[in-house]
């Protein structure tokens, strides 16, 4: 077994040699070699039999969370060269959650497609996946599973901790808090913007346990990155050192032919579900984990989230479910320290391969945290049963609630009625998209009070299109001024992983795909019962059938060709919002594409 710093001397014929060292087609070898010469690389390098290592560059000026990779790629190159490989860097379609309109969810499947084509059609023997912002991680791992050449994840790392007026301010979480303060009249718009910008003090992705931190933690839990990779803050010296070691290790993986298909097993995905619960991970982990698993040929069912992931304690004290931010998580030991607790409690399946060349169990040896305020012992967690609650009913077949962010105030108001604990009923107010919500939320005629559930529809993969982070709706300003900071919310879209709202979200099928949220009307009463996992509108089946005869809520037209393709190929959130036709393609890097001349 090779160490993470070494590379094998085993001789195997790499797929790149079919381009550059093909005695049967010397004419094509000449054609493939010729144009690479124009930037100074030599024929001897390309014909040496050394592995050509791709670096999937996700950093750019319009992907600020991943921009650190423009620098880190230099250290990756150093590691590749020192281990006897040849680096080739290429761009990935940009994905930036905060700025991409109508939603960056459109780009996950597009970036996946582009990366599959690059890895399949170019002379690349193995690849370093540079991840960071939310969907850059699943997009690249989905592609790695489809192509199945040796691949390793290099996370860009979170930002440094944000501070404002002596208090920690976490990315995303600070904006949701500031939005409520602004609505309550406690701050003005200038201070709101200052709070928001203070939460992003350096290079890197979200410093909270938002979707970016979650998905990079999931990549490490799957065994697709070096131990301790995901939590290192982007500006820390250890981040550059990790980039170098990642570059060295991928060369060893190329020689060993250690492919994603050996690592991305059902056991690995079940462990990712467990880890996600223990860290208070983003609700967006649900569609992304399912999408990665499906492209790897692994089935993850709705029952798996409850059977393996629900009765998992919250161990990580990190916003939005906890108090602290990414720097302290790294110093406390990062993902390996959390997994050490879970392994000791028997919740993991750690006798499985990883990119290090060792088992996950071996990777976790000696990783106990010394910071017991940040990473709690398994026997004394922040909360019990912190996984996603899976719900179904007559409004949808599948939805989740992130239970780790249920506040004491929310529990007291909605989940503590004597004789009806963990269940509540609310009158609903229905919004068709976020513009409708923002235009009407403060309309007194809606009669929104503390026993109202806010419902948003038209926000799923087909309806938006792409599925938007809009379900974490805040109450009207008048209620916030009374101290009511959260109402029950329900929708067929998603919400930010940095949100502290215990919304019912990712509801499938969505209203635009024929789901019964399309039949809901303002004034209906919905009952939620966490004891039975049910969410139902209190209407007779006959009334729902009658309403189905009415015209459905309108769907916005496509604005670009990709939106049309996306809508025509995408599945629902409970099945990962994958391009369904792409799932039949697996291991496409095992066979050579046809010559081009």
C-alpha positions in Angstrom: 0.0 0.0 0.0 1.3 3.4 -0.9 1.4 6.3 1.5 -0.4 9.5 0.6 3.0 11.1 -0.3 4.3 8.4 -2.5 3.5 7.1 -5.9 3.8 3.6 -7.4 6.5 2.7 -9.8 4.2 0.1 -11.4 4.1 0.3 -15.2 0.7 0.4 -16.7 -0.5 1.9 -20.0 -2.4 5.1 -19.4 -5.3 6.2 -21.5 -3.3 9.3 -22.6 -0.8 7.1 -24.4 -3.6 6.3 -26.9 -3.2 9.9 -27.9 0.6 10.5 -27.6 2.2 7.1 -27.9 0.2 5.1 -30.4 2.4 3.2 -32.9 -0.7 2.0 -34.7 -1.7 5.5 -35.6 1.4 7.6 -35.9 -0.5 10.1 -38.0 -2.9 10.8 -35.2 -0.1 10.9 -32.6 1.5 13.7 -34.7 -1.8 15.6 -34.8 -2.4 15.3 -31.1 1.2 16.3 -30.2 1.6 19.2 -32.6 -0.5 21.9 -31.0 0.6 21.2 -27.4 4.1 22.3 -28.5 3.0 25.9 -28.9 3.2 26.7 -25.2 6.5 24.9 -24.6 5.7 21.4 -23.5 7.9 18.8 -25.1 7.1 15.6 -27.1 9.3 13.7 -24.7 7.1 14.7 -21.7 3.8 13.7 -23.4 5.3 10.4 -24.7 7.1 9.5 -21.5 4.4 7.2 -20.2 3.9 9.4 -17.2 0.3 10.0 -16.2 -1.3 13.2 -17.3 -3.3 14.6 -14.4 -6.1 17.0 -15.1 -6.9 19.8 -12.7 -10.5 20.8 -13.0 -10.3 24.5 -12.2 -13.4 25.8 -10.6 -11.9 29.2 -9.6 -12.7 32.4 -11.5 -13.6 36.0 -10.9 -17.3 35.1 -11.0 -16.9 32.2 -8.6 -15.4 34.1 -5.6 -15.9 31.2 -3.2 -13.6 29.0 -5.4 -11.2 31.7 -6.5 -8.6 30.5 -4.1 -8.1 27.6 -6.5 -6.4 29.9 -9.0 -3.5 30.0 -6.4 -3.9 26.5 -5.0 -3.6 24.9 -8.5 0.1 26.0 -8.5 0.8 23.9 -5.5 -1.2 21.0 -7.0 1.0 21.3 -10.0 4.1 21.1 -7.8 2.9 18.0 -6.2 2.0 16.3 -9.5 5.4 17.1 -10.9 7.3 16.0 -7.9 5.4 12.7 -7.9 6.2 12.1 -11.6 3.0 13.2 -13.3 2.2 15.9 -15.9 -0.4 18.5 -14.9 -3.0 19.9 -17.3 -5.3 22.5 -15.9 -8.7 23.2 -17.6 -11.7 25.3 -16.7 -14.9 24.1 -15.1 -18.3 25.8 -15.8 -18.6 28.4 -13.0 -21.1 27.9 -10.2 -21.8 30.7 -7.7 -24.7 30.2 -5.4 -25.1 33.8 -4.2 -25.1 35.5 -7.5 -26.3 33.2 -10.3 -29.9 34.0 -11.5 -32.4 32.4 -11.6 -30.5 29.9 -9.4 -27.2 28.1 -9.4 -29.0 24.8 -9.2 -29.2 25.0 -13.0 -25.5 24.9 -13.2 -24.8 21.7 -11.2 -26.0 19.5 -14.1 -24.5 21.7 -16.7 -21.0 21.6 -15.0 -21.5 17.9 -14.6 -22.1 17.5 -18.4 -19.1 19.6 -19.3 -16.7 17.8 -17.0 -17.8 14.4 -18.3 -17.1 15.5 -21.8 -13.6 16.8 -20.9 -12.6 13.8 -18.9 -13.9 11.4 -21.6 -12.6 13.2 -24.7 -9.2 14.5 -23.7 -5.9 12.7 -22.8 -6.4 12.7 -19.0 -5.5 9.7 -16.9 -6.6 11.1 -13.5 -8.1 14.3 -12.1 -8.0 16.7 -9.2 -11.4 18.1 -8.5 -11.2 21.6 -7.1 -14.4 22.1 -5.0 -15.8 24.8 -2.8 -19.1 26.6 -3.4 -22.2 24.5 -2.9 -22.7 22.7 -6.1 -19.1 22.5 -7.4 -18.6 19.5 -5.2 -21.5 17.3 -6.3 -21.2 18.4 -9.9 -17.6 17.1 -10.0 -18.2 14.0 -8.0 -21.1 13.1 -10.2 -18.8 13.5 -13.3 -16.0 11.5 -11.6 -18.5 8.7 -11.0 -19.7 8.7 -14.6 -16.3 8.7 -16.1 -14.6 6.5 -13.5 -11.0 7.5 -13.9 -8.9 8.1 -10.7 -10.1 11.3 -9.0 -9.5 13.2 -5.8 -11.2 16.2 -4.2 -9.3 19.3 -3.1 -11.6 21.6 -1.2 -10.8 25.3 -1.3 -11.7 25.8 2.3 -14.0 28.2 4.2 -13.4 31.8 4.8 -11.9 33.1 8.1 -14.4 33.7 10.9 -16.4 36.9 10.4 -16.7 39.5 13.2 -19.0 42.5 13.7 -19.1 44.6 16.8 -17.3 42.0 18.8 -19.6 39.1 17.8 -19.1 36.2 15.4 -21.0 36.7 12.2 -21.3 33.7 9.9 -21.8 33.9 6.1 -25.5 33.5 5.2 -26.6 33.1 8.8 -25.7 36.8 9.4 -27.9 37.8 6.5 -31.0 35.9 7.7 -30.5 37.4 11.2 -29.9 40.8 9.8 -33.0 40.6 7.6 -35.1 40.0 10.7 -33.4 42.9 12.6 -34.1 45.2 9.6 -37.7 44.1 9.5 -38.1 44.7 13.2 -36.7 48.3 12.8 -33.7 47.5 15.0 -31.1 48.3 12.3 -31.1 50.5 9.2 -30.1 49.3 5.7 -26.6 50.6 6.0 -25.9 48.5 9.1 -27.6 45.5 7.4 -25.1 45.7 4.6 -22.2 46.1 7.0 -23.3 42.9 8.9 -23.5 41.0 5.6 -20.1 42.1 4.3 -18.4 41.5 7.7 -19.4 37.8 7.4 -17.1 37.4 4.4 -13.7 38.5 5.6 -11.4 36.5 3.4 -11.0 34.2 0.4 -12.9 30.9 0.7 -16.5 29.6 0.8 -19.1 29.9 3.6 -17.6 29.8 7.1 -20.8 28.4 8.5 -22.0 24.8 8.0 -23.9 25.9 4.9 -24.1 23.8 1.8 -20.5 24.5 0.8 -19.0 23.4 4.1 -21.4 20.5 4.2 -20.7 19.1 0.7 -16.9 19.4 1.2 -17.3 17.5 4.5 -19.4 14.9 2.7 -16.7 14.5 0.1 -14.2 13.8 2.9 -16.7 11.4 4.6 -17.1 9.5 1.3 -13.3 9.0 1.3 -12.7 11.2 -1.8 -10.3 13.7 -0.3 -7.3 13.4 1.9 -7.9 13.2 5.7 -8.6 16.6 7.2 -8.9 18.4 3.8 -12.3 19.9 3.9 -12.2 22.2 7.0 -8.9 23.9 6.5 -9.6 27.7 6.0 -8.7 28.9 2.6 -6.0 31.4 3.7 -4.3 29.0 6.1 -0.8 27.7 5.2 -2.2 24.2 5.6 -4.5 24.7 2.6 -1.5 25.1 0.3 0.2 22.2 1.9 -2.9 20.1 1.4 -3.0 21.1 -2.3 0.6 19.9 -2.7 -0.1 16.6 -1.0 -3.3 16.1 -3.1 -1.2 16.6 -6.3 1.3 14.0 -5.1 -1.4 11.5 -4.1 -3.3 11.6 -7.4 -0.2 10.4 -9.2 -0.1 7.4 -6.9 -3.8 6.8 -7.6 -3.2 6.9 -11.3 -0.5 4.2 -11.0 -2.7 2.1 -8.7 -5.8 2.7 -11.0 -7.8 3.6 -7.8 -11.1 4.7 -9.3 -14.2 6.3 -7.8 -16.1 3.1 -8.4 -14.0 1.5 -5.7 -14.7 4.2 -3.2 -18.2 5.5 -3.9 -20.0 2.5 -2.4 -23.4 2.3 -0.6 -21.5 2.1 2.7 -19.7 5.3 1.9 -23.0 7.1 1.1 -24.6 5.8 4.3 -21.7 7.1 6.3 -22.1 10.5 4.5 -25.7 10.6 5.6 -24.6 9.9 9.2 -21.9 12.6 9.1 -24.2 15.1 7.6 -26.6 14.7 10.6 -23.8 14.9 13.2 -22.4 18.2 11.7 -25.8 19.8 11.3 -25.4 19.7 7.6 -27.3 21.6 5.0 -30.7 20.4 3.8 -29.3 20.6 0.3 -27.2 17.6 1.1 -30.2 15.4 0.5 -30.6 16.0 -3.3 -26.8 16.2 -3.8 -26.0 12.9 -1.9 -28.8 11.1 -3.8 -27.5 12.5 -7.2 -23.9 11.5 -6.5 -25.1 8.0 -5.4 -27.3 7.5 -8.4 -24.4 8.4 -10.8 -22.3 5.9 -8.9 -24.9 3.2 -9.4 -25.9 3.3 -5.7 -29.5 3.4 -4.5 -30.4 5.7 -1.6 -34.0 5.5 -0.6 -36.2 7.9 1.4 -36.2 5.2 4.2 -32.4 5.4 4.4 -32.5 9.0 5.7 -34.6 7.9 8.6 -33.1 4.4 9.2 -29.5 5.5 9.2 -29.5 9.3 9.5 -32.2 10.5 11.8 -31.2 9.0 15.2 -27.8 10.6 15.0 -26.8 13.2 17.6 -25.7 16.7 16.7 -22.0 16.8 17.7 -20.7 20.0 15.9 -21.3 23.3 17.6 -21.2 25.4 14.3 -23.7 27.9 12.9 -26.5 27.7 11.9 -27.3 24.8 14.3 -24.7 25.9 16.8 -22.5 28.8 17.8 -19.1 28.9 16.2 -17.6 29.0 12.7 -15.1 27.3 10.4 -11.8 28.3 11.9 -12.6 26.7 15.2 -14.0 23.6 13.5 -10.6 23.1 11.7 -8.6 23.7 14.9 -10.9 21.2 16.8 -10.0 18.5 14.3 -12.5 19.0 11.4 -14.4 16.1 9.9 -12.0 13.4 11.1 -12.7 14.3 14.7 -16.5 14.1 14.2 -16.1 10.8 12.4 -13.9 9.5 15.2 -16.8 10.0 17.6 -19.2 8.3 15.2 -16.8 5.4 14.6 -16.3 4.8 18.3 -20.1 4.7 18.7 -20.4 2.1 16.0 -22.4 4.3 13.5 -19.9 4.1 10.6 -18.9 1.4 8.1 -15.3 2.5 8.2 -13.7 -0.7 6.8 -13.9 0.7 3.3 -11.3 2.2 0.8 -10.5 5.8 0.5 -8.2 8.0 -1.8 -5.5 7.8 0.8 -4.9 4.2 -0.1 -5.8 3.2 3.5 -9.2 2.4 4.9 -11.4 5.1 6.5 -11.0 3.4 9.8 -7.2 3.7 9.5 -7.6 7.4 8.5 -9.5 8.1 11.7 -7.0 6.6 14.1 -5.9 9.2 16.8 -8.3 11.9 15.6 -10.1 12.6 18.9 -10.8 16.3 19.4 -9.4 18.2 22.3 -12.0 21.0 21.9 -15.1 19.6 23.6 -17.0 22.8 23.2 -16.8 22.7 19.5 -17.0 19.0 18.9 -19.1 17.3 21.6 -18.5 13.8 22.8 -21.0 11.3 21.4 -22.3 10.7 24.9 -23.0 14.4 25.5 -24.2 15.9 22.2 -25.8 19.2 21.5 -29.0 17.4 20.5 -30.3 13.9 20.0 -32.0 12.8 16.7 -30.5 15.6 14.6 -30.9 14.1 11.2 -33.5 15.0 8.5 -37.1 14.1 9.3 -38.6 12.6 6.1 -42.3 13.5 5.7 -45.0 12.5 3.3 -48.8 13.0 3.0 -51.5 14.1 0.6 -49.5 17.2 -0.5 -46.3 15.4 -1.5 -44.7 12.0 -1.5 -41.4 13.2 0.0 -40.1 16.2 1.9 -37.6 16.8 4.6 -37.3 18.9 7.8 -33.9 19.8 9.2 -34.4 19.0 12.8 -31.1 20.2 14.1 -32.2 23.9 13.7 -35.5 23.6 15.6 -35.2 26.3 18.1 -36.6 26.2 21.7 -39.0 29.0 20.7 -40.2 27.1 17.7 -40.6 23.9 19.7 -42.5 25.7 22.5 -44.9 27.4 20.1 -45.7 24.5 17.6 -44.5 21.2 19.0 -45.3 21.3 22.7 -49.1 21.3 23.0 -50.0 18.8 25.8 -51.4 15.7 24.4 -50.3 16.6 20.9 -46.5 16.9 21.3 -44.5 17.1 18.0 -47.6 17.9 16.0 -49.4 21.1 15.0 -52.1 22.5 12.7 -51.9 25.8 10.8 -53.9 27.9 8.4 -51.8 28.4 5.3 -51.0 31.4 3.1 -49.8 30.4 -0.3 -47.3 32.2 -2.5 -46.5 31.4 -6.1 -42.8 32.1 -6.2 -40.6 34.5 -4.2 -41.7 37.7 -6.0 -45.3 37.0 -4.9 -44.0 36.4 -1.4 -42.0 39.6 -1.2 -44.8 41.7 -2.8 -47.5 40.4 -0.4 -45.9 39.2 2.8 -46.7 42.4 4.7 -50.3 42.8 3.3 -52.5 42.9 6.5 -55.4 41.5 4.4 -53.6 38.1 4.5 -54.3 37.8 8.2 -50.9 36.2 8.9 -50.5 35.4 12.6 -48.4 33.1 14.8 -50.6 30.1 13.8 -50.1 30.6 10.0 -47.9 28.4 7.8 -46.2 30.1 4.9 -46.3 28.0 1.7 -44.3 28.7 -1.5 -44.6 26.7 -4.7 -43.4 26.9 -8.2 -39.8 26.8 -6.8 -38.8 23.2 -7.7 -36.5 21.9 -10.5 -39.1 22.3 -13.3 -41.1 25.3 -11.9 -38.3 27.7 -11.2 -36.5 26.3 -13.2 -33.6 24.7 -11.2 -35.1 24.7 -7.7 -34.5 27.9 -5.7 -33.5 28.6 -2.1 -36.7 30.4 -1.2 -38.5 28.3 1.4 -36.9 30.0 4.4 -39.5 32.8 4.4 -39.5 35.1 7.3 -42.8 36.3 9.0 -44.3 39.7 8.1 -42.6 42.7 9.7 -45.5 43.2 12.1 -45.0 39.8 13.7 -41.2 40.2 13.8 -41.7 43.4 15.8 -43.7 41.3 18.3 -40.8 38.9 18.7 -42.1 36.1 16.5 -39.0 35.4 14.4 -40.1 32.2 12.6 -43.3 30.7 11.3 -43.7 27.2 9.9 -42.8 27.2 6.2 -43.4 24.6 3.4 -42.3 24.6 -0.2 -41.3 22.6 -3.2 -38.0 24.4 -3.4 -34.9 24.5 -1.2 -33.4 26.8 1.3 -29.9 28.0 2.1 -27.8 25.6 4.1 -27.0 28.6 6.3 -30.6 29.1 7.3 -31.8 28.3 10.8 -35.4 27.7 9.6 -36.9 24.3 10.3 -38.8 24.4 7.0 -40.5 21.5 5.3 -38.8 21.7 2.0 -37.6 19.8 -1.1 -41.2 18.6 -1.4 -41.6 16.2 -4.3 -43.3 16.0 -6.7 -43.3 19.8 -7.1 -46.4 21.7 -8.0 -45.1 22.2 -11.6 -44.8 18.4 -12.0 -48.3 17.7 -10.9 -47.7 17.7 -7.1 -50.6 18.5 -4.9 -49.1 21.7 -3.6 -50.6 23.1 -6.8 -54.1 22.4 -5.3 -53.4 24.2 -2.0 -55.4 27.4 -1.4 -54.9 30.2 1.1 -57.1 29.5 4.1 -56.7 25.7 4.0 -55.5 24.0 7.2 -52.4 21.8 7.1 -51.5 19.3 9.9 -47.9 18.3 10.5 -47.2 15.3 12.7 -43.6 14.5 13.3 -44.5 11.4 15.3 -45.9 9.8 12.2 -43.9 11.7 9.6 -47.1 13.1 8.0 -48.0 16.4 6.5 -51.5 16.7 5.2 -54.0 19.3 4.1 -57.2 18.7 6.0 -59.4 18.3 2.9 -61.4 15.3 1.5 -60.0 13.4 -1.4 -63.0 14.5 -3.4 -62.2 18.2 -2.9 -58.6 17.6 -4.0 -59.9 15.8 -7.1 -62.3 18.7 -7.8 -59.5 21.3 -7.5 -57.4 19.2 -9.9 -59.8 20.3 -12.7 -58.8 23.9 -12.2 -55.9 25.5 -14.1 -52.5 24.9 -12.4 -50.4 27.8 -11.2 -48.4 29.3 -14.2 -44.8 28.3 -14.9 -42.4 31.0 -16.1 -41.2 30.5 -19.7 -37.7 29.3 -20.5 -35.3 32.2 -20.9 -32.3 30.3 -22.4 -31.7 27.1 -24.4 -30.2 25.4 -21.4 -33.3 26.1 -19.3 -35.4 24.2 -21.9 -32.9 21.3 -21.9 -32.7 21.3 -18.1 -36.5 21.2 -17.6 -36.9 18.4 -20.3 -34.3 16.1 -18.6 -34.4 16.8 -14.8 -36.0 14.6 -12.2 -37.4 15.6 -8.8 -35.5 16.7 -5.7 -36.2 13.4 -3.9 -34.3 11.6 -6.6 -31.5 14.1 -6.8 -32.7 16.4 -9.5 -30.5 14.5 -11.9 -30.6 14.5 -15.7 -32.5 11.2 -15.8 -31.1 10.2 -19.3 -27.5 10.6 -18.0 -27.8 7.9 -15.4 -27.4 5.0 -17.9 -23.8 6.3 -18.6 -21.3 4.8 -16.2 -17.6 4.1 -16.5 -17.4 6.0 -19.8 -13.6 6.6 -19.3 -12.9 2.9 -19.5 -13.3 2.9 -23.3 -11.5 5.1 -25.8 -13.4 7.7 -27.8 -13.0 7.5 -31.6 -10.2 9.4 -33.3 -11.1 12.8 -34.6 -9.4 12.7 -38.0 
